[in-house]
């Protein structure tokens, strides 16, 4: 009898133990399910947060693009405020900064210089409209709630960009980032061609090889031409085309003026030519009233190229060495590194140093030989340049300088320029020598002179008006200042 009672007790204890085990397993399973659910929610929230932060970064980067691309801001008058340089530098040129170095952006987060708020229907259309909104490509992921631009907190910088984004999820996740922008402070070039010394020699076959369209010619000393007719006259009725002067019956241009420090000399004057110069030729500018030549400083451009462009040393054979590291057998031909395959293949800022990598002197200037059929770049050569393009060049699309039509509206004429071999800025601390016929769209500066290797050499330049406003293709207008990115929430 007692045996049976003991067995029943054991069975009761076993049943109780089994129930406790089942309860513990149930609690453990519930805990695991709960943790799994929290992990899913946490992962989803983390994923949404990462997407939102990336969207906010993209919104800030698109805002940076507004400073660079006139087409992205052209249809919205308020967006054009980003590209508008409302200050004047110490030389009177357009600038984002005043003579004291202070930015034109002076607002605060509460009262920004520029603000787009999605709660405003007009701003919502500009920002997020699926057809015309500037952020429409991000519409399926999120929408921009606000973009503000105001003064920088760090001296010397341009502005602060503050962007807030919200995802299209339920619930919506908001994220806000701000960053500060610096600006490229490169002095505008206000003339098509600038020569610090004389241009041409008073000897037949050695006259000036330069021909200018759409802008000014500045010559520090004497300007020598073969015939009076070599100098284009200025006329508001001149056709705006891509034709060279050799292809036109009469040399005339709407914008060309020549400012000459010394005399204008003619080696082969016409016997029946009336005395005097055309009204667009201004000689005797030095010393009074003075002739200003736009110059870029050596050290500033050198550091700029190391930061945002390409920097080369050069040897006496004309070979180039990236990063300034001159090692025997490691030099590169300019033909290898300085060429563009087609229009749009922009090489950016290229700085080529002196032979000893010290500021230019008469005894440390190398020679850069450019032979590419087409090159698109801002070349800053701390020495001499020999321009001898091999090939027909390229057909490029350009805009004329602004002019006022009969209705009083200011417009720029789209023009196709054939046979352009250099597109950009050609800047030499020494002389520029031209072999054959070279065509340039942009601006040319020589701290010495420009000559042809023979009487057939010519340098024909169509001025890029944007360069005079401080816009240099291939160079950033603004850049994200290091260490200024901040996620607010």
Beta strands, then each sheet from edge to edge (+ up, - down):
strand 1: 87-88
strand 2: 94-95
strand 3: 114-117
strand 4: 142-150
strand 5: 159-167
strand 6: 174-183
strand 7: 193-195
strand 8: 210-213
strand 9: 216-219
strand 10: 223-225
strand 11: 233-234
strand 12: 252-253
strand 13: 257-260
strand 14: 264-266
strand 15: 281-282
strand 16: 310-314
strand 17: 320-322
strand 18: 349-352
strand 19: 366-370
strand 20: 375-381
strand 21: 383-387
strand 22: 394-399
strand 23: 403-404
strand 24: 410-411
strand 25: 414-420
strand 26: 422-428
strand 27: 432-434
strand 28: 437-446
strand 29: 450-452
strand 30: 458-463
strand 31: 478-480
strand 32: 486-487
sheet 1: 1+ 2-
sheet 2: 3+ 4- 5+ 6- 31+
sheet 3: 3+ 4- 5+ 6- 32+
sheet 4: 8+ 30+ 28+ 7+ 9+ 13+ 15+
sheet 5: 8+ 30+ 28+ 26+ 20+ 18+ 16+ 17-
sheet 6: 10+ 14+
sheet 7: 11+ 12+
sheet 8: 19+ 21+ 27+ 29+
sheet 9: 22+ 25-
sheet 10: 23+ 24-
end
